[in-house]
Each structure stands twice: as C-alpha cells, then as structure tokens.
Amino acid sequence: MKNLIAELLVKLGEKEEESKELLAQVEALEIVVTALVRHMAQEEQQRLIEGIETAMASARPDLHVPDNDSQLLHQYIKKLLRHPRH
C-alpha cells in the first residue's frame, strides 16, 4: 500500500511539473503575441484581428471537442487580440 501511495505521489508531482511547464509556454506565447500586435500599425492590427476572427468563425470544431472548450478558445483569442494584457 505504501508503494502504491508513493507511486501516486510521484505521478502527481510529474503532472504538476508538466502543468507548470505548459503554463509557462502559454504565458510566453501570450507575451510574444501581445508585443507583436502592439508594434503593428493600427490598420495592420485590425486586418490581422479580422482575419483571425473570420478564420475562427469558419472553423468547425471536431465532434469530440466539447462546446465549452470551443467557446473558451474563442473567448481567449478575442481577449488576447481585443484586450491584450499590459
């Protein structure tokens, strides 16, 4: 039983480490995208945003993707493009 608990704790620690790494990657990408968008001319920004929004509107999620996940993705992209973090 102790071995099972120890093994579960090790796996939990590995998952937590993977989660931290993924979060760092996402935050780094957000910073890069925000910096790139801010350095674009206003007209270029608007064209980029409209292009991404058009692509997202026409994209059809896989049947295995829950609606909540799809909505979350759309909301985050909108937030990132329309209201980038400072």
C-alpha positions as CSV (number, residue, x, y, z in Angstrom):
1,M,0.0,0.0,0.0
2,K,2.8,2.4,0.8
3,N,4.4,1.7,-2.6
4,L,1.1,2.5,-4.3
5,I,0.8,5.8,-2.4
6,A,4.4,6.7,-3.1
7,E,4.0,5.9,-6.8
8,L,0.8,8.0,-7.0
9,L,2.6,10.9,-5.3
10,V,5.4,10.7,-7.8
11,K,3.0,10.7,-10.7
12,L,1.1,13.6,-9.2
13,G,4.4,15.5,-8.9
14,E,5.2,14.8,-12.6
15,K,1.8,16.0,-13.7
16,E,2.2,19.2,-11.7
17,E,5.6,19.8,-13.3
18,E,4.1,19.3,-16.7
19,S,1.3,21.7,-15.9
20,K,3.7,24.4,-14.8
21,E,5.8,24.0,-18.0
22,L,2.7,24.2,-20.2
23,L,1.5,27.3,-18.3
24,A,4.9,28.9,-18.8
25,Q,4.8,28.2,-22.5
26,V,1.3,29.7,-22.8
27,E,2.3,32.8,-20.9
28,A,5.4,33.2,-23.0
29,L,3.3,33.0,-26.2
30,E,0.8,35.5,-24.9
31,I,3.6,38.0,-24.2
32,V,5.2,37.5,-27.6
33,V,1.8,37.8,-29.4
34,T,0.9,40.9,-27.4
35,A,4.2,42.5,-28.2
36,L,3.9,41.8,-31.9
37,V,0.4,43.1,-32.1
38,R,1.3,46.3,-30.2
39,H,4.1,47.0,-32.6
40,M,1.9,46.8,-35.7
41,A,0.3,49.8,-37.2
42,Q,-3.3,50.2,-36.3
43,E,-4.5,49.3,-39.8
44,E,-2.4,46.1,-39.8
45,Q,-3.7,45.2,-36.3
46,Q,-7.3,45.5,-37.5
47,R,-6.6,43.4,-40.6
48,L,-4.9,40.7,-38.5
49,I,-7.7,40.6,-35.9
50,E,-10.4,40.5,-38.6
51,G,-8.6,37.7,-40.4
52,I,-8.2,35.6,-37.2
53,E,-11.9,36.2,-36.3
54,T,-13.0,35.2,-39.8
55,A,-10.9,32.0,-39.6
56,M,-12.3,31.2,-36.2
57,A,-15.9,31.8,-37.3
58,S,-15.5,29.4,-40.2
59,A,-13.6,26.8,-38.3
60,R,-15.7,23.8,-37.3
61,P,-14.6,22.0,-34.2
62,D,-14.2,18.3,-34.2
63,L,-17.3,16.4,-32.9
64,H,-15.2,15.2,-30.0
65,V,-14.4,18.8,-28.8
66,P,-17.0,20.0,-26.2
67,D,-18.8,23.2,-26.9
68,N,-17.4,24.7,-23.6
69,D,-13.8,24.1,-24.8
70,S,-14.5,25.7,-28.2
71,Q,-16.2,28.7,-26.5
72,L,-13.3,29.1,-24.1
73,L,-10.8,29.2,-27.0
74,H,-12.9,31.8,-28.9
75,Q,-13.2,34.0,-25.7
76,Y,-9.5,33.8,-25.0
77,I,-8.5,34.6,-28.6
78,K,-10.9,37.6,-28.5
79,K,-9.5,38.8,-25.2
80,L,-5.9,38.4,-26.4
81,L,-6.5,40.3,-29.6
82,R,-9.0,42.9,-28.5
83,H,-7.8,43.5,-24.9
84,P,-4.2,42.4,-24.7
85,R,-2.6,42.3,-21.3
86,H,-0.3,45.1,-20.4
